């Protein structure tokens, strides 16, 4: 029972804290390595499409769409457990 009481006291103390705590766990998308990797891969696909005869426009844009969809799914999974309160300016965060 002592462990339960301790957890309840911690929750109570966290709620009554004078400084608001942000619960956002993830970085802004453009501050992540995955974003820049996606941009690099898309640029590489489009450059390869422009200089290669074997990689057609339709195939290149399909690959770009697949990379973008994969990135969106990964960001969705990363943010799925986040409980962002929205009380702060998202562009001024320092994470």
C-alpha positions in Angstrom: 0.0 0.0 0.0 2.9 2.4 0.7 3.9 2.3 -3.0 0.4 3.2 -4.0 0.2 6.1 -1.6 3.5 7.4 -2.8 2.4 7.3 -6.4 -0.8 9.2 -5.5 1.2 11.8 -3.6 3.5 12.3 -6.5 0.6 12.8 -8.9 -1.0 15.2 -6.4 2.3 17.1 -6.1 2.7 17.2 -9.9 -0.7 18.7 -10.3 -0.2 21.4 -7.7 3.2 22.4 -8.9 3.6 26.2 -9.5 5.5 25.8 -12.7 3.5 24.2 -15.6 5.2 21.2 -17.1 4.9 20.4 -20.7 4.2 16.8 -21.6 5.3 16.9 -25.2 7.8 14.1 -25.8 8.7 14.7 -29.5 10.7 17.3 -31.3 9.4 19.6 -34.0 9.6 17.7 -37.3 12.2 19.9 -38.9 14.5 19.5 -35.9 14.8 15.7 -36.4 17.3 13.7 -38.4 14.5 11.7 -40.0 13.1 14.9 -41.6 16.5 15.8 -43.2 17.1 12.2 -44.2 13.7 12.2 -46.0 14.6 15.5 -47.7 17.9 14.0 -48.9 16.3 10.8 -50.2 13.7 12.8 -52.1 16.3 15.1 -53.6 18.4 12.0 -54.6 15.4 10.3 -56.2 14.5 13.5 -58.2 18.1 14.1 -59.2 18.5 10.4 -60.3 15.3 10.7 -62.3 16.5 13.8 -64.1 19.9 12.2 -65.1 18.9 8.6 -65.6 17.1 7.1 -68.6 15.9 4.0 -66.7 14.1 5.9 -63.9 11.0 7.4 -65.3 9.0 10.3 -64.0 6.1 8.2 -62.8 8.4 5.8 -61.0 10.3 8.6 -59.4 7.2 10.4 -58.1 5.9 7.1 -56.8 9.1 6.6 -54.9 8.9 10.2 -53.5 5.3 9.6 -52.4 6.3 6.3 -50.7 9.1 8.0 -48.8 6.8 10.8 -47.8 4.1 8.4 -46.6 6.7 6.4 -44.7 7.9 9.6 -43.0 4.3 10.6 -42.1 3.6 7.2 -40.6 6.8 7.2 -38.6 6.0 10.7 -37.2 2.5 9.6 -36.4 3.9 6.6 -34.4 6.4 8.9 -32.7 3.6 11.3 -31.6 1.0 8.7 -30.8 2.0 8.5 -27.1 2.5 12.3 -26.8 0.1 14.3 -24.6 0.9 17.8 -25.9 -0.9 20.4 -23.9 -0.5 23.2 -26.4 0.2 25.9 -23.9 3.5 27.0 -25.3 4.7 28.4 -28.6 5.8 25.3 -30.6 8.4 27.2 -32.5 10.3 28.5 -29.5 10.8 25.1 -27.8 14.4 24.2 -27.2 14.3 20.4 -27.7 
